[in-house]
Amino acid sequence: MAPKIVDREEKKAQIAHAAGAVFGDRGFDRTRIDDIARAAGVGKGTVYQYFADKQELFDHAFAFMMSSMEADMRAALSEQRPPLDTLREITAITIRAMEQLGHGYRFFLEYMLHNSREGKRLAALEQMLLEYRKGTAALLSAAQDLGQIRPELDTDTLAAAFAAWFDGAVFHWIVLPESSGIREMADAFLDLFFTGIAPRAGEGEGR
């Protein structure tokens, strides 16, 4: 009987996914490789075949969590559609990612807190956030050129505020899940955001 061929990338993703859940539940300091191996359904030695230590696994689990959303956003930004429509699509992608992440958001928080306590820069998160804000600002600038956004508004500041809203929304959704759905909150936010940045009466579009 031929030996079973192991897909290394699939196995690595399996371990990373399990690690994110365990780190979120127990925190970095209280998590053991044994805990992650058990959650992933593999032996402890298998974990060490893919990751040198707990810190490397911690970092990889975070990168794995972010990678799918980042790929979807890059695809949305590459499509040719009106800028504000693209911004709506990016919002939908982010909301879907939040729904899939669910209580894994605790891992997101643990990652930020642990690295902050250790005095480490959040390089991967910083890069993703900068790219997100840069892409959002470019879309807002394009919409501003079309006369769809008031000319006096700073698009970099708008992009930062737009990105920051998601952190508050997911926090409320996790802490108070019965109060309001994440999609409903997003719809309300977009209505307020687009109304607030729209040209005032008499300024019009397509200037």
JOSUL-V141706 format. One line per field, one symbol per residue. ss: DSSP state (A for helix, B for strand, O for the rest). psi: psi as a letter, one per 20 degrees, with the letter a starting at -180 (. if undefined). burial: b if it has 16 or more other C-alpha atoms within 10 Angstrom, else e. A space follows every 50 residues. Layout:
ss->???
psi->???
burial->???
This chain:
ss->OOOOOOOAAAAAAAAAAAAAAAAAAAOOOOOOAAAAAAAAOOOAAAAAAA OOOAAAAAAAAAAAAAAAAAAAAAAAAAOOOOAAAAAAAAAAAAAAAAAA AAAAAAAAAAAAAAAAAOOOOOAAAAAAAAAAAAAAAAAAAAAAAOOOOO OOOOAAAAAAAAAAAAAAAAAAAAAOOOOOOAAAAAAAAAAAAAAAAOOO OOOOOOO
psi->pqqpppohhggghgggghgggghhgirghipqhggggghikrqhhhgihh phahggggghhghghhggggghgggghiqorqghhhhhghgggggggghh gciihhggghgggghghikqqmgggggggghghggghgghgghhhijiqp hipohggggghghhhhghghghhghmhigqqhgghgggggggghghiqqr pihrrk.
burial->eeeeeeeeeebbbbbbbbbbbbbbbebbeebbbebbbebbeeebeebeeb beebeebbbbbbeebbeebbeebeebbeeeeebbebbebbbbbbbebbbe bebbbbbbebbbeeeeeeeeeeeeeeeebeebbbbbbbbbbbbbeebbbb eeeebbebbbebbeebeebbebbbeeeeeeebbebbeebeeeeeeebbbe eeeeeee
